[in-house]
């Protein structure tokens, strides 16, 4: 939660530096910030959800013994 807030604040403060690279989007557009946050959240959820079933089937003692 704090990391997301810090990242959003940093992105908001540094958005002006991207102004020369953006053509049709205002650098501090709230819709763009929200869309980016949702896209990153979906990517993080998929990255943790997809390997979870196979990790749940693995015996913990085998994993601990191999490490």
N, C-alpha and C positions, 0 to 999 in steps of 0.2 A: 504494500500500500504506500509506504513512504517512498519506495523506489519509483513507483509510477508517478507520484506527485513531483518528485525531484526531476524526473525525466521530462514531464510535461512543462515544468517551469523552465528548465534548461532549453527545451525546444522552443518555447515561446520567446525566451530572451535572445536566442540565436537565429530566429526566423528571419530577421531583417537581412542577415548575410546571404540568404538564399534568394532574395528578391530579384537579383539579376538573372537567375536561372529559371524562374517561374514565369510562364507566359500568360496563362488564363486563370491563374489562381492567386488570390491575395495570400501573402505569407502567414498571416495570422487569422485565417478564416476558421471559425469554430467548427464548421462542418468537416473541413479537412483534418483538423485535430481529432475530432471524434471518430472519423472514419479510419484514421491511422491507428488510433488506440484500439478500435474494434478489430482491425486486421491483425495487429500484433497479438491481441488476446486470443483470437481464433487460431493463429499459428502456434502459440504456446500450448493451447488446449490440445490441438491435434498432435503436437510433438510429444506430449506427455501421455495422451490417451491411447494412441496407436500401439506403443510397445507394452502398455500395461497388462493386457491379457496374457501375453507370453511370459512376462515377468511374474505374474501371479501364479502361473502353473509351475514355476521352478521351485524346487525344494530349497529352502534357505540354508540347510546344512551343507548341501553340495556347493552352493555359492560361497559360503564362508570357508569351506575346506579348500576350495581352489584359489582363494585370494591370499 
